[in-house]
Every structure is written in C-alpha cells, then in structure tokens.
C-alpha cells in the first residue's frame, strides 16, 4: 500500500510516510551492524566491535524519535481502522528495533571481551547461527516494508529452526566430542543468546505485519 495521496490531508500522508521511512532506515542500519558483527566473530576484530558499540546509542535514539512520531500521529490525526493498525504496528516495531540494537551491542561487547582475553569465539559454531538470525531479520524487515503477510507467516515457522540451532550450538559448546575443545568461553553463551533473541524479534515483527494486514493476532502460537 502506497501511503502518499491516500488521505484527504496531505500532511497526514506525509506524517505516515515519514514514520515508515524512518523505520525502514533503522532496519537497514541494523542489518549493516549485523554484517559488521560477522566480521567481529570471524576475524576477530576489536575495532569493528567498538564501531557497533559506539553506534548503538545513536541508532536507539533514531528509534525513539520514530516512536515519538507515532505518538504524535495518534494524538494529532486520531487514525482509525487500517491506519490505526499501521501506526500501532510501526510503534511496536520501533520498540522491537531498539531491542534488536541492544542485542547486537551486547553480542559485540561480549565478543570484544573475549578477544581481549584471547578466548576463542568459536566461529564454526557462532557464524551459522548468526547467518540464520540475519536472514530471518532481513526477511522480516522486507515483509514490514512490503506488508507481505504470507511471507511473514513463513518467518514465524522458520524461527523454530533458529531455536533448534540455538539449542544445538549451546550443546556443542560444552560437548566433550569436539575435536578441538578449548576451555568454555562463557561470553559465547551470551552471544548465542543474543542471536536467538534477534530471531525472536524478527518473529515479532512478522506477527505485527500479519496483524497489520489481517487484523489477526498470531503471537503466542494463536495462529500460524
């Protein structure tokens, strides 16, 4: 749905478009930080980790500004029906995007601590999980941009695979059967947990897209 020209009040369209543009831009920035996180894990790269940590505050502020615009749209225009769902969904997603940056920053902090302690980041275990989380979030962001409810439902199903991979990764970290088993790096547990949370955030965004298009709440397994 193209918002421009959709309403009688041009500034109403402009306000809704501004919120959508901001939310989509934040999604793009988050994906860039996830790509940097891949470099942190695979290199390892302290400078890249520092870049993620430094960027966390400004990006969270951008999300807060988007949330403020959602609140302003509610009070100024009193949207109804699909418009109300749109503003509520964008507000909900803004919250989730803040959470996502928190998880990316947390993973970067734990990775940085591991590098400084010269602890292994076990890229053979962490990177496949990171790839799954990034793929899920990227597709959720695309669904939000295109408002594709069918694709959003598929993302929620894919998150079960990420949950399974998360459990397997934790098991591998403590497995005595690994050919090369360094001492357990506790920071890896927190990194892996953050990646699993990114998948949960993508799942929540997907649920929000379905709510926007179908006015159906599929959270908590109510409808898949």
N, C-alpha and C positions, 0 to 999 in steps of 0.2 A: 504494500500500500504506500503510495506516494503522498506525503502529507501536504506538500506545497499546493495551494489552491483548493484544498479540500474543505475549508471552512469559509464562512462569510467574512470573518475578521482576519485580515491578512497577518496581523501581529500574533494571532493565536497560532496560525500555521508556523510562523517564524519561531515562536517560543518552543513548540513541539519539535520542530526540525533541529533547533539548537541543542536541545537535550539529547536527541538521537545521535547527532554528530559527535557530541562530547563523549557519550557512552561508547560509541564505536571506536573513537580515537583512543580511549583508555584501553579497550580490548586489544587494539593494535600494539600499544605500548607494552602491555603485559606480555604479549607474545614475543616481543623483542627481548624483554628481560628473561623470559624462559629460554630463548636461544642463547643468551649470554650465560645462563646457568648451566647449559650443556657444556660450554667451554670451561667453566669453572670446574666441573666434575671431571671432564676428560683430560684437561691439560696437566695438572691443575693450575689455576690462575688466580692469585690473590687480588691482583689489580681489577680483574673482572668482577670478583666478588665485592670489592669495595664500590665499584660502579653501581651494582644492584642496590647495595645498602644505601648509598647516597641518593639514589633515585626514588627510593621508597616513599620518603616524606612528600616530595612534590607531587607524585602521582596520586597519593592518597588525598592530597589537597584538591586535586582536579576532580576526584570522585566526590568529595564533599561539596564542591561547587555545583556539580551536576545534581546532587541531592537537593541543594538549596533551590535550584531552578525548578525541580519537580514540585517542591512545596509551594513555590511562588505560582506555578501554573494551577495548582489545586485551589489556591485562595483567590487568584485573580479571575480565572475562567470558569470555575466550578464545572469541570467536564463530567459528562455522563456516558453511560454505555461503553462502547469500544474505546472512546477517548479516555475515559476514566481508567479502564484497564491498562491502556497504553502508559499513562503516567505512573500508575501503581507498579507496573512491571519494570519500567525504566528505573524507578526509585529502588525497587527490590534488587535489581541487577547492579545498581550503583553500590549498594551495601555489599553485595557479593564480590564485586570487583575490588573493593577495599580489602576484604578478607583475603582475596587471592594475592594481592600485593604483599600482605602480611606473611603469607605462607612462602612466597618466593624469597622475601627478605630473610625470613627465618632459615630457610634452606641455605641461603648464601652465607649467613652468619656461622652456621654450623660447619659448612664446608671450609670457610676461612679458618675457623678454629682448628679443624682437622689438619689443614695444610701447614699451619704454624707449628702444630705438634708433630708434624711429619707422620701423620696417621693415614693409612690407605683410605681413599674414597670409594674403593671397590666399583669402578665404573662398569665392570661386567655385570653387576647386579643393579646398580642405580640407573644407568643410562636407559636400559629398555623400559623401566618403569616411568622415567621422565618422558620418553618418547610417547608412551601411551597417554600420559596426563596432558602433554602438549597437544596431541592430536584431538583428544576429547574436548579440550577447552577451545581449540581453534574452530572445530566444527560447531560448538555451542555458540561461539561468537558470530559465526556465519549465519546460523539459524536465527539469532536475535536480529541480525541486520536484514535478513530476507523474510523473516517471520514465517519460517517453514516449520509447521507443527509436526508433519510426518517425520522429517529428519530429526526433529527434537526428541521424538519418542524413541528413535533408534539409539540416540546418545544415552538415554537413561538405561537402555539394555546393555550397552557397551560398558557402562560404569561397573557392572557386575564383574566383567573381565578384569578391570583395573583393581577392583577389590581383591580378586583372587590372586593377581600378580603381586599385590602388596603383601598378602599373607605368605606367598612363596618366597618373596625377597627377604622377609624377616626370618623365615626358616633357614634360608641359605646363609645368612649372616652368622648364625650360631651352629651351622652344620659341621660336624666333625669329618664329613666325607669330602670336603673341598680339597683339591689337590694342593693349593697354596692357601693356607688359612692363617692370616695374620691375627694378632690379638684383636678382640672385638672393639670396634670403634663405636662408642655409644652415640656419638653425633650422627652416625648413619641412620640410626633408628629414628631420630627426629627429622632427618632429611626425607626419609622414605615416608614418614607420616605426613609431612607437608605435601608430598606429591600425591598421596592418596586424597588429601583434603582438596587439592586443586581439582581432582576428578569429581569430588562431591559438589564443589562449586559449579563446575560445568553442568552437572546433572541438575542442580537447582535452577540454573539459567535456562536449561532446556525445558524444565517444568513451567517456568514463567512464560516461555514462548507458547506452550500449549494453552496455558490459561488465557493469554492474550488473544489467541485466535479462536479458541473453542469455549472459553469461559468454564473450563473444566480443571479441577484441582487434581493433579496426578502425583502429588507429593505423598510420601509415606506409603507407596505401593497401592494407593487407592485405585489407580487406573494406569495400566501400562500400554 
